[in-house]
């Protein structure tokens, strides 16, 4: 710094050099700056690299809550406001903010509990009881209740909770409304022992048990009269159920189709009650976990398709009315058996949001189960006291209430946001509602609230692998053969032009490939399917034939063409070969396949042909993968040390023998890594599979069908998935899988490649 | 098999030809692919002759022929696809006609092809031009002359209406949004009403219409203000066609899309693509260069660094959709959501930054392409001869000075190469954008005349997504297909040119360093 260039002119004697020690302060400042910069670069570099690698952490962070263990915290215990035992049946409930709970007492009052504990709510008496007691309560799905009395009447009770917001606070006020009582047993006034009631589309339907085996079916059908308003048609049909023992449980499904009767001998009897005046017995099934144990309680999961059975031996199982896998009549079929209780199950209650439910036994043990996964999620125990009578899942599934016989309530807060996801439901076969057997299904959204989301990633993984397989089937032979030709046999002058072309091919946006595949290739392929299958079998003989002809050409002409220039001749030959194959394909279709390959596929192989199928994807995605495999394979072939080739040729081997016996084996790890990287690219490809397949999550290997890949699934469903929801997190799980798969494959390929490079250095 | 043939077979010469065949097939595929797009893309704007077909049953069909194919199952017979247009009159744009049922083909000179603001093209002959319901010109020749005279006025009025609708009314809306004072709002309201009145008046003044007779005895009366252009392709000379072609291409790159993206231009998509790539470049260059310098110049080389290097390399192979998912989880919901809670809480629950937008899409792509820049820069750093650094250090420069004055200038071309490759990749990438903020039709560009001028939270349009959307989501895929081809061609041109530039830069650099190493 101290000497400048100007001072060193030729011919002049160099001036005496000034001491190089500039100011000490300046030097130390420079060193300080340098150290600071060094720290800064190191820090910045580490931060950048860490944040790049943090991608995995963010994705895992979004996935983790899916598999978090559910928890339940005791919120409190609440003394009953009235000194009376609870009525049997679905007599306890809670509002959706878990502020007000209610219980119907045997003495005929609606007891209200303020769960925040700050106020007391007055109990509401059931009107016009006239000394009768409440003997049964049945819930009709989410809202209203039906109250059965000891003198044979049923009183509808609609309990609404009015929520008002003011000043940031929330006030919940219960608004019970009692309806007009229906006299089910006007003559004998027998007490109603059990009650099942629904409000179906045609009108309310109530089934009441009035004796050990005696039922009354009460239906009100509203009929529109031609003139004037509507006319109510009420009917009461007595029915006696033929069985040993007595009826111990009753449940009606919400559609008013089936009535399920539990018996003291461990059976469930199914009746068809679509015609209320003529109930028909359909079947009786042994459901108890131990022979002869009575069915103590029946319940439905949301949607009323899965029946939960609790029995006297403590067994809990779910059942569905489905046709057997081989086809035939629908039968009540066991789906899952859950972790049981030690004593008789006294209560079952389904969640109003998902397929979860809670069961309780008299000793105070409570289990929370999930219907889709067949798993018992939580288990808790009420402190000793009176025997437990009722258990209720809060409307938002965020809490649980249990009531003992005297009305002492216990409340838990339940944190269980993703009950439907376990490793088994994501990867294994799951028995969904309405299916005859367990299956792998992806169906994330449905039209109704009670839709059972089906989050099996298996069909999507299957689709991804299927697409990848067909893409590699197309790409690997083409790319590897081309790489061998370019690196071993091609004239270097042409090589300089071919390689950039292939590099450009690698840069083609996949959306372009997908668009062409979906809109241009798919309809075109559809016309020439048989011809396409003939291409390899026609083009190869064509090339061989031209080769044979070429040998006949006088060597005077042949000698002028340098080796490695075959390509110029081959391009037109391949073109003609492809054309020939397509023409032959039409001929084959006419003669051998009876004029239509589609008809032949269907009749001979039982395959259907989709226009956007795996073959189209294979070609388009192969197109995307070819340049990658080609470039890496060609690199590793070209890097094989030249003296190996020279030695082999000097020993008299031909150039083909040298290539296959010397060069290929030496470079084989590189070729392996090329295939792995090609695999990685095909697995993650999104736009091509999105645009060129039908995106139906089916599982079969047919090349003429479409599929749905993990990547396309994410692209389609993530914009619609609510943040933090189960679907959102499952899609993150899919991304996590893709990440791991490609990262692992690429790492293996990279390590293999590095090893190979080291090996070449030694050779 | 003769011994000579067997010798040849064992020697493997035929197999060499087979491997050559594979390469030829691959090259043919690329050529066919590019050719297909170029032919379809460049062909769209060339005015095609309009043919009038008279069929055996006496019906006539008028329009350009689009396609000809063999009838499946009937050897030697062909059918043609004619674009009859007039979607509002016939329902479908295209019609297939068996060649055997065509009695006569003619090329009438009086047929006009009208481009209009809705319903696609109108093909027919001009019957008359009306002003407020009264005919001012009848017949094709007079009508055409009258149209030519009136169209500029109509175009001006249309532009004015558009300017008011989009510009001034938009500005008032924007102002109202910010102004909370009742008085000022009233003022704004007044101006709004004035403009609305002007709009109504402008619309009312445009009473001129043109009546066009189409095939099948149908007539269409079209307000002149809806006519974008009229031409008679059968009368045009080659030069006229060329001029027209250039005009159409310009329209395509400079206009907004019409009719759910199937007509008009792609300007917003080009703008969105370019802007996103630019934001991405601004982000990715310093990050990538810093990381590469750390890895190559500052970190102690060892197992850890080579593991990091492998990981970064492999990141380039992680599917782009995974980066998109990361962008959704991290940028949009975590970062964006936090920004919303901190700075835009008054707008909640409507998200400002907590939803997809151009900033988040760019950042996601920056992350996606940062390995490309790192790898290219590292390669460049490795190629710089050790002697250069040592000379600088020997002259007493500190490491920082060496890095900034010697290494950085030398590595700049490599950085540039990496950046260009990154840009090319980002321009063509669609999957991660689909979930981080691309939309089929953005109401406004990310840059406009309102404070703060650059709206990074806005959603945007993108050429690649445009292809996907128009090709697969549009209601009339057949009519939209040419449009998709042109968009594809445009995207391909951008990507391929960027790549060619990068490749040639890289090759030049390699040669330079190969010489300097000697």
Interface residues (C-beta under 8 A of the other chain):
Chain A: X1 X20 X30 X31 X33 X34 X37 X38 X41 X42 X44 X45 X46 X48 X49 X52 X53 X55 X58 X59 X61 X62 X477 X478 X479 X481 X482 X484 X485 X486 X489 X490 X498 X500 X501 X502 X503 X504 X505 X507 X508 X509 X510 X511 X512 X514 X515 X516 X518 X519 X520 X527 X539 X540 X543 X544 X546 X547 X551 X566 X567 X570 X571 X573 X574 X575 X578 X595 X623 X626 X630 X654 X655 X656 X657 X659 X660 X677 X680 X681 X683 X684 X685 X686 X687 X690 X691 X711 X714 X715 X718 X719 X723 X731 X732 X735 X738 X739 X742 X743 X745 X746 X747 X750 X751 X754
Chain B: X8 X11 X12 X13 X14 X15 X16 X17 X18 X19 X20 X21 X22 X23 X24 X25 X26 X27 X28 X29 X30 X33 X36 X37 X72 X73 X287 X290 X291 X293 X294 X295 X297 X298 X299 X308 X310 X311 X312 X313 X314 X315 X317 X318 X319 X320 X321 X322 X323 X324 X325 X326 X328 X329 X330 X333 X334 X367 X370 X371 X396 X398 X399 X400 X401 X403 X424 X425 X427 X428 X429 X430 X431 X434 X435 X464 X465 X467 X468 X471 X472 X477 X481 X484 X488 X491 X492 X495 X496 X499 X500 X503
